[in-house]
Structures are given as C-alpha cells and as structure tokens.
C-alpha cells in the first residue's frame, strides 16, 4: 500500500465532502479530492442499474481519475463507472445499504465495497418517539389551530373526546427489535409505557420486555410502531386483518418502511373511526403522491416527508464509519462492514 492513498470524497449537501475529508484525516494519510453532488436539491433516483443515486456518472468518472478509493453517499457506482476507472480499489458508502453500488460489477472488477450500518439508528428512534408523542398528544392539530386557523381554542383539548393519551402505563407494541426498535423500547420504557415486542428473529437481552406473537401484540396494544426490515415475509405485514385486531381508537406509527403497511387498509380504518390516528414518515410510494388518500383524512394523520434520519449526527456518523473502513484498508486490516 502506498503511503498516500488517493481518495475522492464525493459528498453532497447532507454528507458534506468536508465531513468526509475531516474524518479521513483522523484515520490515514490520504490525498483527498472533493466532489459535491446535488442531493437533496436534485432528488436521487435509478441511475443505470443502481438505485437511490445522484445522476452523475460522467461527473463521477472524471473526478475519479487516479483515485484508489471512493467515499460517498449518493454517487452512482455503476458498471460503466467501474469499467472506466480500473484503478479504483475501494468504495466506502456512508449509508446503511449501498444500493447505489453495483455489487456484482464491483466483485468482477476486484473492488471492495463497505458501508455504514447503524448510522441512522439513534436518529430514527428519536424521531419515532417524536411522531408517537405528536400523535398521542395531538400536537400538530393544536399547532395548526393556533397558527393556520388563528384559533386559541385550547379548551377543545380539555374535552374528554379530544384530549390525548399519555405514554405512562400505555400498552405499546413494537414490531421489530433491531437497532431502532430496541432504542425505542428503552425510551418508552423510561417513560413508563408497557412495551411488548414481536420479532421472531430477536436474540439476546430483551431488557425484561414481554415477547408476544403478532396477533397477541395487536390485540393488546393501544399503539403499534413498525421497525422491521422489508422482506418478502414482511411486505404488507400490517393489512386489513391485522388492523382489525387493534383495539378501537388505536394509533399506528411507521418511521421504518412504507411497504410494511397496507396504506389503503390504513385509510379505511382511519376513515371509519376504528383507528384514532396514524403517524407516518415513510410511504409505499415516495414522494407521497398528490392524490394519496392519506392527504384526505384530515386531523387523523401526522405526516412527515421521510426525514427520520435527517440529523447532523447521521451525516457525521456516516462519514466517520466510512472513513474508519478506509483506515482499516490502508493498514491492511479486515474491513468491519464489507460486502464484496
């Protein structure tokens, strides 16, 4: 390995190139060049055969000239890019899943690919709890009445019908107990919630939480929060049958993935009053379509545009984890989060 590794820090408006450069400086002696991609000002999308990438193949190929290593979040590492830059040896992606990298092509070209799992776990857990509290205490509705409608009307929320629920002693069911779900469980437990968990793959210490089957959890929970990965097994996991098992007036929270939840069935349950409210940060189709039924159920939804991971710490952690992989590679150590 040469004493000075040539690195392209292809950041964007979130994971700034300067964050990557600073993180690399703490790991190894590198000759770093910076490239700034336009995400999120320009949305990511499918680029050739990869997903969730900035449309910048030509720009990336030019910037990669002579580089041994690419550190990025959104750069499109396609077959075309890899073929054009055979000197590239390592791609470190500042995100949990390197969907912007053609892994098969990387293997064929002898390029190592690593990622930054867990960078968003704390941020998403905190945001989930925020959504849950906003839904239970009707914070967005009160805000809108005061600001958009100019109505004080605080007395409305002191009627039994319109008052909210407390977390303390509330039965809350978590579907999934991974990096995010386990954090949510600890926070809600500290607030006094009675937390149940459904996760057939959970192992290890459960902090005294009650494990339940999915149907039992749904029947006993006033609030459910989704934290599973999307697989063939979990796609559409919560549909009409499952929502019908919830107690009347229950609350559904989803800051994981929209595909876990049947949105049509959710809207049916909200419109007929079986569910009190849903708080969502993720959707089956993103951006949320203008004609989505979720936009028409009024005060029964809290909707945010997939921003659960939008914290400065996430950007900093992504750069730091990726840079640590570059440091290991430079020192000839085993990579911690390698996929090829």
NULO-382164 format. One record per atom (N, C-alpha, C, O): x, y, z. Coordinates in steps of 0.05 Angstrom, whole numbers, plus 32768, in hexadecimal, padded with zeros to 4 digits. Example, Ala and Ser with C-alpha at 12.3 -4.5 7.8 and 13.67 -1.06 7.14 Angstrom:
// residues 2
81087F8E809C80F67FA6809C81087FBE809C811D7FBE80A981017FD3808E81117FEB808F81028001809D810C801780A1
// end
This chain:
// residues 340
80117FE880008000800080008012801980008025801A800F800C802D7FEF801C80457FEE801780558008800380528015802A8067800E8028807780278011808B8025800680938039800B8094800D7FF580A880097FE0809C7FF77FE580997FDF7FCA809680027FB4808A7FF27FA480A17FE57F9E80B57FF27F9D809D7FCC7F8E80B27FBD7F7080AC7FC07F6780967FB97F6280BF7FCC7F4680BB7FD37F3580D17FC67F3C80E97FC67F1E80C97FBB7F0A80DC7FB37EF480DD7FC87EE780C87FCC7EF080F47FD47EDA80F77FE77EC281037FD87EC0811C7FD57EB180F27FCE7E9A80FB7FBE7E8280FE7FD17E7080ED7FD37E8181157FDE7E6B811A7FF17E5481287FE37E5281287FCA7E4281337FF37E2A81417FE97E2381577FFC7E34815F800C7E0A81607FFB7E038176800D7DFC816D80297DF7817E803B7DFC8153802E7DF7814880497E11813D80547E1B814780687E1B812880487E36811E80507E4A812E80407E528128802A7E528144804D7E638158803F7E7F814C80397E89813C80487E8A815380227EA58149801C7EB9815080327ECB814180387EB58168803F7EC7817080547EC5815D806C7ED98159807A7EAD815280727EAA813F80887EBB812680827EC8811B80937EB9811D80697EC8810580617EE6810A80637EF580F9806E7EEF812180597F0B812880597F16812980767F2B811E807C7F06813680887F0F813880A47F10811C80B17F22811780C07EFD810B80AB7EFD80F080B67F1480E080AC7F2080D180BB7F1B80E280937F3180D480877F4C80DD80947F5D80CC80987F4E80F6809A7F67810180A57F6D80F480C07F8480F380C97F5880EB80CE7F5C80DE80E87F6380C080E57F6980B380F97F6280B680CD7F65809980C97F7F809180BA7F8C807D80C07F8680A180A67F9D809A80957FA880B280877F9A80C780847FC080B0807D7FCB80C5806C7FC080C280507FC880AF80427FAF80D480477FA280D1802D7FA580EB801D7FA5810180287FA680E780037FA580FE7FF17F8881007FE87F7F80F07FD77F7981137FF37F5C81137FEF7F54812A7FDC7F5C81417FDE7F4481227FC87F3681367FB77F1881347FBE7F0E811F7FC67F0B814B7FBB7EEF814C7FC37EDD81517FAA7EE481607F987EC681457FAB7EB181497F977E96814C7FA67E90813D7FB87E8781617F9E7E6D81657FAB7E57815E7F987E53816C7F837E47814A7F9E7E3081437F8E7E1881537F987E18815F7FAE7E0381547F887DED81677F8C7DD6815D7F9E7DC3816B7FA27DD881447FA87DC3813A7FBA7DC5814A7FD57DDB814F7FDE7DAE81527FE17D92814C7FD97D8581607FC87D6D815E7FC17D9481757FC07D8881897FAE7D7D817C7F947D6881837F8B7D8C81697F8A7D8381587F747D7D813C7F7F7D9081307F8A7D6581327F7D7D5E81187F8A7D6F81017F7F7D7881027F687D7480ED7F907D8180D57F867D6D80C57F757D5580CB7F767D7780B17F677D6680A07F577D7680887F4D7D8C80837F577D6A807A7F3A7D7880647F2E7D8B806F7F197D83807F7F087DA480677F1A7DB8806F7F067DC480557EFB7DD180457F087DBF80517EE17DC780387ED47DBB80217EE57DA3801E7EE77DCD80107EF07DC37FF87EFE7DC37FFB7F1D7DBD7FE87F2B7DC980137F277DC980177F447DB380297F4D7DA780377F3C7DAC80297F677D9680387F717D9F804E7F847DB6804E7F8E7D8D80617F897D9280767F9D7DAD80837F9A7DBD80847FAD7DB2808C7F827DCC80987F7C7DC880B37F6E7DB380B87F627DDC80C47F6F7DDC80DD7F607DE380D67F437DF480C57F3D7DD680E47F317DDA80DF7F147DF480EE7F0C7DF281047F017E0B80E27F107E2480F07F0D7E3A80DD7F047E5180DF7F0D7E3480CA7EF27E4880B67EE97E6080C47EDC7E7780BF7EE37E5B80D67ECA7E7180E47EBB7E8280F47ECE7E9A80F47ECD7E7581037EE07E8381147EF37E9481027F067EAB810A7F0C7E8980EB7F0E7E9880DA7F207EB080CD7F127EC680CC7F1D7EAD80C47EFA7EC380B87EEB7EDA80CC7EE87EF180C57EEB7ED380E57EE27EE880FA7EDF7EF680FF7EFA7F0F81017EFB7EE781017F0F7EF381077F297F0380F07F347F1580F57F447EFD80D77F2C7F0B80C07F377F2680BB7F2A7F3480A87F327F2E80CA7F177F4780C67F097F5E80C37F1D7F6480D57F2D7F6B80AC7F1D7F8280A77F2F7F7B809F7F4B7F8D809B7F5B7F62809D7F527F5A80987F6E7F5B807A7F747F53806A7F647F6580747F8C7F6580587F967F4B80527FA57F41803C7FA47F4080677FB17F2980637FC47F1480787FBD7F1A808F7FB77EFB80707FBF7EE480827FBD7ED580807FD87ECD806A7FE07ED080977FE47EBE80987FFC7EA780AA7FF47EAA80C17FEB7E8F809F7FF77E7780AD7FED7E5E80A47FFB7E5E809080097E4980B37FF77E2E80AB7FFF7E1D80A57FE77E0E80927FE67E1E80B67FD27E0B80B67FBC7E1780B27FA17E0880B17F8D7E3180B07F9F7E3D80AD7F847E3480937F777E33807E7F857E2F80937F5D7E26807B7F4F7E3D80697F467E4A806E7F327E4280547F567E5980427F507E4E802C7F3F7E4780167F487E4D80317F257E41801F7F117E57800F7F037E6F80147F077E4E7FFC7EF37E617FEC7EE37E717FFF7ED17E8A7FFC7ECE7E6480137EC67E7280267EB47E8880357EC47E9E80397EBA7E82803F7EDC7E95804D7EEC7EAC803B7EF37EC480437EF17EA680237EFC7EBC80107F047ECE80097EED7EE680077EF07EC280057ED67ED27FFE7EBE7EE380157EB57EF980107EAB7EDA802D7EB97EE980457EB17F00804B7EC37F1380587EBB7EFF80417EDC7F1480477EF07F1F802E7EFD7F1980287F147F2F801E7EED7F3980057EF87F4C80087F0F7F527FF47F1D7F5680207F137F6980247F2A7F5A80257F457F6780237F5A7F4080287F447F30802A7F5D7F31800F7F6C7F2D7FFA7F607F3780107F867F3A7FF77F957F267FF47FAC7F207FDE7FB57F1B800B7FB67F0A800A7FCD7EF4801F7FCA7EFA80367FC37EDB80177FD07EC5802A7FD27EBA80287FEE7EB080137FF67EBA803E7FFD7EAF804080187E96805180167E98806980107E7F8045801C7E65805380197E5C805C80357E5A804C80487E55807680377E4D808280517E2F807D80577E218090805E7E26806580537E09805F80587E07804180607E1A8032805C7DF08039806A7DED801E80747DED8009805F7DF77FF380637DE2800F80477DE27FFC80317DEC800980187DE2801E80107E007FFE800B7E0C800B7FF37DFC80057FDA7E067FF97FC77DE2800E7FDA7DD180097FC27DDA80187FAA7DD280127F947DEB802C7FAE7DF6803C7F977E0F802F7F8B7E1B803B7F7A7E1580177F937E2D80097F897E247FEF7F7C7E157FDF7F887E2E7FE97F647E2A7FCF7F577E3E7FBC7F647E557FBB7F5C7E357FAC7F777E477F9A7F867E527F857F747E697F7D7F777E427F7A7F627E4C7F657F507E637F6F7F3F7E777F627F3B7E5F7F877F347E747F937F237E8C7F9A7F347EA37F977F2A7E887FA37F4C7E9F7FA87F5E7EB07F8F7F637EC87F907F617EA27F797F687EB07F607F6C7EC07F587F537ED77F507F547EB37F5B7F3C7EC07F547F237ED97F657F1E7EEC7F5C7F117ED97F7E7F277EEF7F907F227F037F907F3A7F167F9F7F3A7EFE7F7F7F4D7F107F7D7F647F0F7F957F777F247F9C7F837EF87FA17F797EF57FB97F8A7EE77FB17FA47ED27FA57FA37EF37FB87FBA7EE67FB37FD47ED17FC87FD97ED47FDF7FD17EBB7FC07FE47EA57FD37FEB7E9D7FCF80087E987FB980117E9C7FE580167E947FE480327E7F7FFB80377E7C800C80267E727FFA804E7E5C800C80537E5D801580717E70800F807F7E48802480797E48802F80947E2E802880A27E1D803980A77E2B800E80AA7E12800680B77E0F801480D27E22801980E07DF6801980D97DF0802480F37DF3804280F57DEE804D810B7DFA805080E07DFF806D80E27DE5807C80E97DE6809180F67DCE807180E17DB4807F80E67DA4807480FD7D8E807E81027DAE8061810B7D9E8053811F7D94806681357D7C8066813B7DA6807581417D9E808881567D8B809D814C7D7780A381597D9280A981357D8180BE812A7D6580B481247D5180C1812A7D63809C81187D49809281117D39808A812A7D21808E812B7D46807F813E7D39807981577D2E809281647D178092816D7D3E80A781657D3580C081717D1D80CB81617D0980D4816D7D1F80CA81477D0980D581367CF080C5813A7CDA80D0813A7CF380AA813C7CDB809981417CCD80A1815A7CB480A4815B7CDC80A581707CD080AD81897CC380C881867CAE80CD81917CD080DA81777CC380F481717CA980F281637C9680FF816A7CA880E1814E7C8F80DC81407C7A80D181527C6280DA81527C8280BE81637C6F80B181757C6380C681897C4B80C7818D7C7480D781947C6B80EB81A77C59810081997C45810881A47C61810781817C51811B81717C358110816C7C21811E816E7C3480F681657C1A80EA81607C0980E781797BF180ED81797C1680DD818F7C0680D981A77BFC80F381B37BE580F381BC7C0C810881B37C04812181C07BF9813581AC7BF3814C81B47BF6812D81937BE9813E817E7BF78159817B7BEA816E81787C118158817C7C218170817A7C1E817E815F7C1A8197815E7C20817081487C1D817E812E7C01818B812B7BFF81A181207BEC817D81357BD2818981327BCF81A281427BC381B681397BDA81A2815B7BD981BA816B7BE981D1815F7BE181E8815F7C0081CA81547C1181DE81467C0281EA812F7C018203812C7BF581DA811E7BE781E481077BCF81F6810F7BCB820A81027BC181EE81247BAA81FE812C7BB4821A81367BA6822E81327BCB821B81437BD58234814E7BE1824581387BDE825E81387BF0823981257BFE824981117BEF824C80F77BE9826380EF7BE8823680EA7BDA823880D07BBE824380D37BB5825280C27BB0823B80E87B94824380EB7B91825B80FE7B7B826681007BA68262810C7BA58279811E7B93827681367B89828981417B8E825D813E7B7B825781537B8B824E816C7B9A823B816B7B86825B81837B918252819C7B85823781A37B93822381A37B6C823681A97B5C821D81AC7B6A820781BB7B6681F081B57B7A820F81CF7B8781FA81E07B7381E981EE7B7881D281F57B5B81F581F37B4781E682027B3E81CD81F37B3581BA81FF7B4181CD81D87B3981B681C87B48819D81D27B3C818781D37B6281A081D97B72818981E07B6F818281FD7B7B816E82077B5F8191820C7B58818982277B3D817C82297B338176823E7B30817782117B19816582127B23814882117B37814382047B148137821D7B1D811B821E7B20810F82027B33810081FD7B0E811781F07B0E810C81D57B27811381C67B31810381B77B31812C81CA7B47813581B97B62813581C87B76813C81BC7B62812E81E27B7B812D81F07B8C811581E77B81810281DC7BA6811781EC7BB8810281E27BBD80EC81F77BB180EC820C7BCF80DB81EF7BD780C482017BF380C9820C7C0480D681FF7BF880BF82237C1380C0822F7C2280A682297C16809182257C3C80A882277C4D809182237C4D807F823D7C4E8067823B7C4E808B82547C4F807C826C7C388068826F7C21806F826C7C40804F82747C2D803882767C1F8031825C7C0D8020825C7C27803D82467C1A8037822C7C26801D82217C3E801A82207C15800A82187C207FF2820A7C297FF981EE7C19800181DD7C437FF681E97C4F7FFD81CF7C5B7FE481C47C6B7FD681D17C557FDD81AB7C607FC6819E7C747FCE81887C6E7FDE81777C8D7FC3818A7CA27FC981777CA57FB081657CA97F9A816E7CA37FB5814B7CA67F9F81377CC17FA2812B7CC67FB181197CD47F9281367CF07F93812F7D007F9E81467CF97FB281537D167F90814D7D277F9781647D447F98815C7D567F8D81697D497FA681467D657FAA813D7D717FC381497D6A7FCB81607D837FD0813A7D927FE781457D7F7FFE814C7D84800C815F7D6A8002813C7D57801881417D43800F81567D3E801D816A7D367FF881527D217FEF81647D2A7FEC81807D1C7FF381937D427FE381847D4D7FDF81A07D517FFA81AD7D4C7FFD81C57D59800E819E7D5C802981AA7D41803581B17D3E804181C67D2E8032819F7D13803C81A57D08802E81BE7CFB803C81CF7D0D801581C17D03800681D97D0F801281F27D01801582067D29801881F27D358023820A7D2A803F82117D25804482287D26805081FD7D1B806A82027CFE8068820D7CF7807582217CEE805882007CD2805682087CD0804982247CBF805082347CE2803582297CE2802982437CE9803D82597CDE803D826E7CFC805082537D03806482667CEC8077826B7CEA808382817CDA807B82577CC2808C825B7CAB807D82687C968089826D7CAF8063826D7C9A8055827B7C878045826A7C73803A82757C8D804282517C7B8032823F7C7E801582467C93800C82507C69800582417C6A7FE882437C707FDD82277C5E7FDA82177C897FD782227C937FD182077C927FB382027C9C7FA382137C867FAB81EB7C877F9081E17C967F9081C77C977FA481B97CA27F7981C07CB27F7781A87CAA7F5E81987CA77F4981A37CA77F62817E7CA57F4B816B7CBD7F4C81597CC17F5F81497CCE7F38815B7CE57F3581497CEE7F18814B7CFC7F11815E7CE77F0881377CEE7EEC81387D0C7EE781367D167ED0813A7D1C7EFC812F7D397EF8812B7D497F0581417D617F0581407D3B7F1181557D4A7F1F816A7D597F0B817B7D507EF681817D727F1381827D837F0281937D8F7F1381A97D917F2C81A67D977F0781BE7DA67F1581D37D947F2381E77D7C7F1D81EA7DA07F3681F57D937F44820B7D7B7F5482017D7E7F6481EF7D647F50820E7D4C7F5E82067D437F73821C7D2D7F7D821B7D557F79822F7D4F7F8D82437D357F8882517D267F9B82587D2E7F6F82567D167F6882647CFC7F6D82557CE77F6D82617CFD7F72823B7CE57F77822B7CD67F5E82267CE17F4882257CBC7F6182237CAB7F4A821C7CAC7F4581FE7CA77F5781EE7CB37F2C81F77CB17F2481DB7C957F1881D67C8A7F0B81E77C8B7F1D81BE7C707F1581B87C6E7F0C819B7C7F7F14818B7C5A7EFC81957C547EF781787C497F11816C7C417F23817B7C497F1281527C3F7F2A81457C217F2F814C7C1A7F4681537C117F1A814B7BF57F1E81517BF07F27816D7BDF7F3881737BFF7F1B81807BFB7F23819C7C047F4081A07BF67F4F81AE7C1A7F4781947C237F6381977C0E7F76818C7C097F8B81997C037F7081757BEF7F8281697BD67F85817B7BCB7F9A817E7BCD7F6F81867BB57F6F81967BB97F7F81B07BA67F8A81BB7BD27F8081BA7BD77F8C81D57BE37FA881D37BE67FB481E87BE97FB381BC7BF87FCC81BA7BE57FE381B27BD67FE181A07BE87FF981C17BDA801181BA7BEA802081A47BDE803081957C03801B81A37C158027818F7C26801181837C31800081937C2A801081697C3E7FFF815D7C528010814D7C4A802481417C6B8008814E7C808016813F7C90800181307C987FED813B7C94800781167CA17FF381047CBF7FF881027CC8800F80FE7CCE7FE381057CEB7FE581047CF87FCD80F57D107FC780FA7CEA7FC080E47CF47FA980D67D027FB180BC7CFD7FC780B17D127FA080B27D1D7FA380977D097F9A80837CF77F8980897D0B7FA4806A7CF97F9B80557D057F8280487D1B7F83803C7CF77F6C804A7CFE7F53803C7CE47F4880307CCF7F5480337CE77F3280227CCF7F2580177CBC7F1E802D7CA47F1D80297CC77F1780447CB67F0F805B7CA87F2680687C927F2380727CB57F3E80687CA97F5480777C9B7F6980657C8D7F7B806F7C9D7F67804B7C907F7A80397C717F77803E7C667F61803B7C647F8E80437C487F8D80497C417F7F80637C2B7F7480657C537F7E80767C4F7F6F808F7C377F79809E7C287F6980A97C327F93809E7C1B7F9E80AC7C067FA680977C087FBB808A7BF17F9580947BDC7F9A80817BC17F9C808F7BC07FA180A77BAC7F9880807B917F9B808B7B8C7F8780A27B807F8F80B77B947F6E809F7B907F5B80B57B9E7F6380CE7B927F6280E47BB67F6C80CC7BC67F7380E37BBB7F8D80F07BBA7F8F81097BB47FA180E07BA97FB980EB7B8F7FB480FA7B897FC2810E7B7F7FA180F17B667F9B80FE7B6A7F8E81197B577F8F812A7B827F83811F7B877F7881397B8D7F8D814E7B8B7F8781667B947FA581467B9B7FBA81597B837FC381687B6C7FC2815D7B867FCC81817B6F7FD781907B647FF081827B747FFE81757B4B7FF681857B40800F817A7B4F802781847B568029819C7B55803A81727B638052817A7B81804F817C7B8F806081877B8C803A81707BA9803581717BB88048815F7BAC8056814F7BD2804981627BE4805B81547BF9804A81457C04803781517BFF8051812C7C138043811C7C2A805681167C25806C810C7C43804E811B7C5A805F81157C6D804F81037C72803781087C76805C80EE7C88804F80DB7C9E806380D27C98807480C17CB6805F80DC7CCD806E80D27CE2805B80C77CF9806280C57CD9804280C07CEC802E80B67CEB802E80987CFB803B808B7CD8801F808C7CD5801E806F7CB7801C80697CA8800E80767CAF802B80547C93802C804D7C88801280447C70800D80477C99800180387C907FE7802E7C867FD480437C7A7FC0803D7C8C7FDA805C7C837FC880727C657FCB80777C597FB980837C597FE0806D7C3E7FE880757C2C7FEA805C7C347FF780497C147FDE805D7C017FE280487BF37FFD804C7BE27FFF805D7BFA8010803C7BF0802B80407BD2802D803A7BC4803D80477BC8801E80277BAC801E80227B9C8015803A7B88802180417BA57FFF80457B977FF4805D7B9A800880757B87800B80847BB0801580777BB48028808C7BA0803F80897B948048809C7B9E804A80707B8B8060806B7B6E805780717B5F8067807C7B67803E806A7B4C803580707B478035808F7B32803E80987B5B802C809E7B58802B80BB7B57804780C77B4A804B80DC7B66805A80BC7B65807580C67B4A808380BF7B3F809080D07B41807E80A77B29808C809E7B10808280AC7AFD809180B17B10806880B37AF8805E80C27AFB806080E07AE9805880EF7B11806C80E97B14807281057B1E805B81167B20805F812F7B258045810B7B30802F811B7B4C803681267B53802D813C7B5B804581177B75804F81207B72806C81277B64807B81197B808075813C7B7F809181437B9180A281317B8880B881287BA98099812D7BBC80A9811D7BD3809781147BD8808281207BE0809F80FE7BF8809280F47C0D80A880F27C0880BE80E97C2680A180F97C3C80B380F77C5180A680E57C5C809180EC7C5680B180CE7C6680A480B97C7D80B680AF7C7980CE80AB7C9480AA80AC7CAB80B8809F7CB380AB80857CC380B680767CA8809280807CB0808380687C968079805B7C82807680677C98807580407C81806F80307C87805B801B7C9F805780137C73804E80117C77803A7FFC7C8280477FE37C93803B7FD57C79805E7FDC7C83806E7FC57C8D80887FD07C7F80977FDE7CA6808E7FC97CB380A77FD27CBF80B67FBA7CCB80A97FA97CBA80D07FB87CAB80E27FCA7C8D80D97FCB7C8380CC7FB97C8080E07FE17C6480D97FE47C5480E57FCE7C5480FE7FCA7C4580D57FBE7C3680E07FA77C2280F47FB07C1780F47FC67C1D81077F9E7C0A811D7FA47BEE81127FA87BDE811E7FB77BE780FB7F9C7BCC80F07F9F7BCA80DB7FB57BB780CC7FB67BDF80D87FC67BDF80C47FDB7BC780C97FEE7BC280E07FF57BBA80B47FF57BA480B680087BAD80C080237B9E80CB80337BC780BB80297BD180C580437BCF80E380467BCD80EE805C7BCE80F1802F7BCC810E80307BB0811880367BAB8130803A7B9C810580367B80810E80377B73810680527B5B810B80567B8280FA80647B7680F1807D7B79810680947B7580FF80AB7B81811E808D7B808134809F7B91813180B87BA8812880B77B85813780CF7B93813680E87B99811B80F27BA3811881097B94810680E37B9A80EB80EC7BB580E180E47BBC80CA80EA7BC580F280D87BE080E980D07BF580FF80D77BEF811780D77C0C80F680DF7C24810780E17C3780FC80CB7C4080E680CC7C3D810D80B77C4E810580A17C678116809F7C66812E80A07C7E8108809C7C97811680977CA58109807F7CA180F1807A7CB5811880707CC0810E80567CDA80FF80597CEF8107804E7CD980E880677CF080D580697D0980E580727D1E80E580657D0780F1808A7D1D810180947D2780F680AF7D34810480BE7D1F80DD80B67D2780D280CF7D4580D080D37D4F80D180EA7D5580CF80BD7D7280CD80BF7D7F80E880BA7D9880E880B77D7080FD80B97D7C811780B27D87812680CB7D7B813980D47D9D811B80D67DAB812980EB7DC8812D80E37DD3811D80D47DD4814280EE7DF0814680E87E02812F80F17E15812880E57DFA812381087E09810D81127E0A80F680FE7E1E80E780FC7DF480F180EF7DF380DC80DB7E0880E180C67E1680CE80BE7E0980F980BC7E1D80FF80A77E3980FB80B27E4B80F080A57E3E810480CB7E58810280D77E6080E480DC7E7680DC80D77E4C80D580E67E5180B880EB7E5780AA80D17E69809980D07E4780AF80BC7E4C80A280A37E6880A780987E758094808F7E7180C080997E8C80C680907EA180B980A27EB580AE80987E9C80B880BC7EAF80AD80CF7EB2808E80CB7EC8808480CB7E9B808080C87E9B806380C57EA9805C80AB7EB9804980AA7EA2806A80957EAF8064807B7ECD806A807C7EDD805A80727ED5808080897EF18087808B7F008072809B7F17806C80957EF3806780AF7F00805280BF7F06803A80AE7F1B802D80B27EF48033809C7EF9801D808A7F11802380787F21801180737F13803B806E7F2A8043805E7F448040806E7F58803680647F43804880877F5B804580987F638028809B7F7A8021809A7F4F8016809F7F557FFA80A27F617FEF80887F747FE080887F567FF780717F607FEE80577F7D7FF780537F8E7FE8804A7F838010805A7F9E801B80577FB2800B80687FC8800680607FA9800480807FBB7FF680937FBC7FD7808E7FCA7FC9809B7FAC7FCE807A7FAC7FB280747F9C7FA180877FA07F8980897F8A7FAE80967F797FA080A97F5F7F96809C7F587F9F80867F517F8480A97F387F7A809F7F237F9180A07F227FA080B47F137F93808C7EFE7FA7808B7EE77F9E809D7EE07F86809D7EDA7FB080AB7EC57FA980BE7EAA7FA680B17E997F9680BA7EA57FB4809B7E8B7FB5808E7E8D7FB180707E827FC080607E9C7F9C80687EA27F97804C7E8D7F8580407E847F71804C7E857F8B80277E717F7B80197E7C7F6E80007E6E7F5D7FF47E957F747FF87EA17F667FE17EBD7F5D7FE87ECB7F527FD7
// end
